[in-house]
Amino acid sequence: FILMLSGENNVAYGIAIMEVAKVICAGILFYLFLKKLSLNSYAAIIGSICYAFSSFIILGGAWNIFSTEAVYFALLLYAFEKLYQENKILLFPIAVCLIAINQPFDLFPVSLFLIIYTLFRLYPTQALLTRKTGLFLVRIAGLGILGVLMSSFFLFADVLQMLESPRVGGESSYFSKLLSTPVLGTEGKMHNTTAILRFFSSDMMGTGSSFNGWYNYLEAPLFYFGLINLLLVPQVFQFLDKKRKIIYSGLILLFLFPILFPFFRYAFWLFSGDYYRLYSLFVVVSLSICSLNALNFIDGQFKVNFLILGLTLLVLLIILFYSYFPEQEFIDTSIQAATCAFLIIYAFLIGSLAFKRIKNVSKLVILLFVCTELIIFSNKTVNTRPVITGAEFKSKTGYNDYTNDAVAWLKERDKSFFRIQKEYASGTAMHGSMNDAQVQNFYGTLSYNSFNQINYIKFLDELHIIDGKNELQTRWVTGFRGVPFLHPFASIKYALTKQNNSQQRDFNYDSVTKTGDVIIFKNRYSLPL
């Protein structure tokens, strides 16, 4: 809705406003959820701020589906508590509906989390094998199905797109490869190091294109949710009875176990890919529940286990400064130093909560330091990467280059159907953009899509243009870019280039005109579709 109001000329500003709105909504919804857990307002405020500025939302907001997932998931948790505690059913199917519309596949991992969370909530207070519990579970299932049905106008089209993609119905699926992974096999050292250090900061191992960790900056584990929480998690156990200690330990281990043994993480994604994504959010939420309960207890009972606090700080500092790869320098030392300082300060401030006379002052100082930390670390994530400036949107660069003028010139003079092949990418990212046709409003043959149409992939595979068994090639589809002699067959009538000595001249293309720095070529033997 925000993007629609912004209009196509201001869509970039609309995206920025939308992401800010999602940060606010995520924080509010998570605060409401925490209050339903009977946490006091102070713990709920700390938790909601940390959630809103967690790496899953701030870094993941660069790929806006992540931040949307965080908002809808917070709504689902709040809706679950409303259903469980007050028997209010309205929000639950709405939350499920929104999740299904946003990403249908998320229904599976979210359902797994909800099963675990339901057991976590029910087991401490009531026996599981009772009629009351059974009826509650049936109600959850029924309302979940209702939510799925509410999303059906969007859901079935998205599911069909997935089923008709090479990643599901083709030969490039990861299913067999990932399923054959040893159940107790472990990941490599780089993965494990990345997973550990990303609890401290998203940028501990570099920012953006300078990221030195496992996979890439976006799809590596997104575990950062405020440093104070790392110190608070072990504190919760001193306030729990034996039964709850087992439950809280089980919750933590259940979500940390697949980090060490990736087979279970693959299973979480039905062996469709080597992902973290939404799983990172589940880790954050499970640890947040523990840490914020600890803060709530400490605030109310003035009790801190100083031995555990000191040992936790020591272990965290050892982990932070351990030389994982002595022969390489991949740690951002400025982030490392800031992390160390914040951890030490938080340790003293948490300890001070045990003293009634200074507790209120300590709480205020903790809140100020948490906000300061989140601002500093979020600024590093958002503002120290190459970005498109407002001036660039108004100049002839990037997607606003002279390609648009060339396309407009062609459409004004040629009313027939035709495709255009570009010899260059308008996107300014380090990887050449593949979806220029969508942005600049013309028909082409290149496509980046997680679920490209399987018949198009089979077609290109049969022509030996791509390898249909290579999963990357079925997503990053280069189309007919490297085979100009087949352009007539694909109804490619025009080619755009910025090179005077373009190879198009050697493949039956004639220069027609030039708009800015873009030269338009026309194929002498183009065929109609």
C-alpha angles and dihedrals in degrees: 000000000000090000091049091053092048094059127219094285093056100035093121091058089045090055091052092050090046092053092049089050090051092051089053094044093047091052094048095047093047090049090054089049092051092049089055087057087062094250116152119252094258095056090043092052092050090047096047093049092049091048094048091050097038117129090251089066103030099041094027090052087076084072095040097208090076096057090045090053090052092053094048092044092053088050090051092052091049091046090051092054091047089053094044098044104029104019089238107155104179102089099044100069090040091056092047090048093053092048091050093049093048096048120349094201090060088073090078101051091038089053090052091051092047091053091052093044092048091055089046091054099040104040099066094053107031144016113269098218097065134112091244092055091046092053091049092052091048090051091051091049092048094049090046091054089048089054091051091050090050088057094047094106087068103018102066094049090051092047090049090051090053094047091050093051127096091241090065109019100021139075096262095072116131091213100104094040095050094041089057091058112117109261093232095031115130134220124249127274094261092055093048092047091050092049091051098045094045090068085069099044141337088234101046089107097038139296129265114322089001092064110132101187137093120312106339141318095268103037099042114098113298099205103140113117105148128311096242090068092062089060094044101051096077091046093067095072095068089065098049132088119232094269094051092045088059092047095048092044090050092050092052096044093044092061097036095048096073090053090065096035107040095191088080092049089052089050088051086061093040089250090290096128149342094267143149104176109118091014088068089059091052090054090050094049095047092050091043091057089055097043096045093048087053091051090047092052093045091050092051101038103032089228125139126169098224094186092055091043092053093046091047091052091048093050092047092050092049090051091046096052100033112124101238096172109019092182093056134057108213103135120103098230094197091058090043092054093046090049091051092050094048093048093052092046092048091050091056093044093049089050090051091059088076090070115078096204095061100025097104093048090047091051091053092047091049090052091050092049092047090052091046092050094048092048093049095046094042091049089054091052097045108031107034095066129084107274137176109256127216089250091057091056089060097042129074095265136106115001089347093064127120091283087089091055091048093050091047090050092052095046091050092055103031117050095175126097113272141155127227127215118204122204091201139042120240095203114099098213121115089254115062113255115250102187100060090126092062094047097042096039107242137112117261140151103239119095141171111196133143087224109032115180109276095220092056089051091049089049093053090043092054089052088051090236091125136010106251090202093058107091094203093052091051090057101036096048113186093191115193095335096119099036108064093164088069094051095100090053090055094047091249101158101166137037128199123207141162094209123092091206094050118165088231088085088066094054104056097280123137125200111248107175144319130243112192106311094337119100117204119215127189125210112235093209104037115153127215119248 
